[in-house]
Amino acid sequence: MAGTINKNNMSVAKVDDNRKVTTHRLIEMKQRGEKISMLTAYDYSMAKLIDQAGMDVILVGDSASNVMAGNVTTLPITLDQMIYHGKSVMKAVSRALVVVDLPFGTYQGNSKEALSSAIRVMKETHADCIKLEGGAEVRESIERILCAGIPIMGHLGLTPQSINKFGTYTVRAREEAEAKKLVEDAHLLEEIGCFALVLEKIPAALAARVASELTIPVIGIGAGGGVDGQVLVMHDMLGINQGFSPRFLRRYANLGEEITRAVQAYIEDVKSQDFPNEKEQY
Ligand code: KIV
């Protein structure tokens, strides 16, 4: 891994290592203080670009329910739909570790159902591992899935599948009791064998504390810079999903505007008969 100097005069690792990213390598990255990059993808073409750019982890998130299917929450997406997205991404990816979310209702009911959902994802998509939301309340499901040799990434803090219980998408675990439960759940997930943990929308100091107490990598979204890596939803960071701008989001492109401009130019060229020209026909 070669290094470059960033704008803050700090040495940063450059991605020139084409070996497949594994759960074990993520733990090694935490041990040597190398930050983990993670981004969502749901289809073949975008996953190919994201993998080629050198992303460490690609998450086939159940946020597909929002950004791909247009649902208000992540709850409606089905296991079959997640498997469809997972398969499409897996055809494109050769380097990144691919994580597929277990959707709402496929692992909370009982641990046997959880195991069969996880097995379907692994058999049908060929993904590397799965992610699911929750702590002590889904312990039995996690243990049964882990017993089958399927690696699990946990997810605590703002867990969108519980939005109807929370009633709001605001920052979680600001109150002491909720923060205490989150820390206990994080330790539990590590103890029972999860290989990594996502912390969503919680105070930065709390997330940094969890990351320093755990030996497994902690990846944050709206959880500050004191964690071991960052994850964003691809449509948000590329400016495709224009109506969503929480404080934690950094936009790296304005593809929404770019796409609208390109589509309008095409419409204009068709109407004015500028397209196709002599060279663009047989
Ligand atoms: O589904 C998703 O995109 C996620 C991220 C927000 C972590 O779970």
Boltz pocket constraint, residues with backbone or C-beta under 6 A from the ligand:
constraints:
  - pocket:
      binder: B
      contacts: [[A, 40], [A, 59], [A, 60], [A, 61], [A, 62], [A, 63], [A, 64], [A, 101], [A, 198], [A, 200], [A, 221], [A, 231], [A, 232], [A, 233]]
      max_distance: 6.0
